[in-house]
Amino acid sequence: MMKLLIIVLNKPEKLEEILEGFIEIGITGATIIDSVGMGHILSEEVPIFAGLRFMFAGAKSYNKTIFSVIKEEKVEPAIKLLEKILGDLKERGKGIVFVLPIERVEGFLPEV
């Protein structure tokens, strides 16, 4: 079964290390997009929410979001790799990782 691995990376300086690690564990394809968190939008760009700035103090404004279609058996190695590089993912400011089932995939998948 195929899975969609999504990582919102709050430490974009770790992107290259993550992608190199993915290759080492057999994940050879991913799409990376620039992203902006809700906290940045609310605290910087919407004046009515200016009072919320203290909640997001120190948060990075811009993130990288990584999408990868992977085999189910690659999920645990990928998450372990992320924890090795980023530390405890339960700590605030590291990012978020989630996995979704994929019902159907069409197109080139380098891993399959």
N, C-alpha and C positions, 0 to 999 in steps of 0.2 A: 504494500500500500504506500502511496506517495503522500507526503506532508508538505505543507507550506510553512517554512520557518521564517518568522518575521522578527527582526531585532531593531528596536529604536535605540540607537547608540548615543548616549549622552557624552561620550568621550571620543570624539571623532579622531583624535590623535592615535587611537588604538585600532583604527580601521585596517591599516595595512597589516598589522600583526594578526588580526582576526582572519583576514582573507588568506594570508600565508598558512595559518593554522588549518583553515578549512581545506586547502589543497592537500595538506599533509594527512588529513583524515578522510580524504576522498570526496569532498564536496568541491566540485570544480566549476560550478556556475552560480552566479548571484547577480542581482540587480541592486545598485546603490543609488538612492536619491537623497538630495538635501531636504531637510524637513525642519519645521519650526514648531516648538511646543506651545500648547495653549497658554501656559504661564507667561511666556514672552509676549504673546498677543494681548492678553488681558492686562498685564502690568505695564507694558510700554506703549501700546498703540490705542487702547480704548480708555479715554480719560475717566469715564464713570467708574472704572475699576482700579483707579490709581491707588486706592487704599489697600489693595491686595499685594502691592509690590513687596511688602515685608515677607509674605509667604514664599516668594520665589527668589529671594535674595541669594545671590551666589549661584543660581542655576544658569547653566549654559543656555545661550539664546538659540543656538542652532545645533541640530543633530544630524546624524546620518541614519537613514533607514535602509536596512538590508533585507531583501526578499530572496529566498532560495527554495526551489522545489527539490526536496530530498527524499531518499528512501527512509522508511520508518526506522530502520536500524541505525541510521545516522543521527537521529534526534538526540539521544543521550550523549554520544561523543561530542556533538556540537555544543550542547549546553555545558558539559564539563570543560570544554575548551574555553568557552566564554567566561566561565567562573575562574579558570586559571589566569586568564588575561585581565579580567576586570575586577576580580575579587567577588565577594558575596553579593549576589544580585539582589538580595533583600535590602541592601543598604541604599538609601536615597541617593540619586544622582548618577547611578551606574547606567541605567537604561531599563528597558523592559524587553522580554523575550516571550513570544508565544508561538504556538504551533497549531495549525488547523489541518483537518483532513482535506484531501483533494479528491473530488469525485471523478474528474477527467482532466487530462492534459493533452494538448496538441502542440506540436512544434518541436524544435530541436532542444533536447535536454542532454547536456554533455555528460552527466553522471550516469544516465541509464544505459 
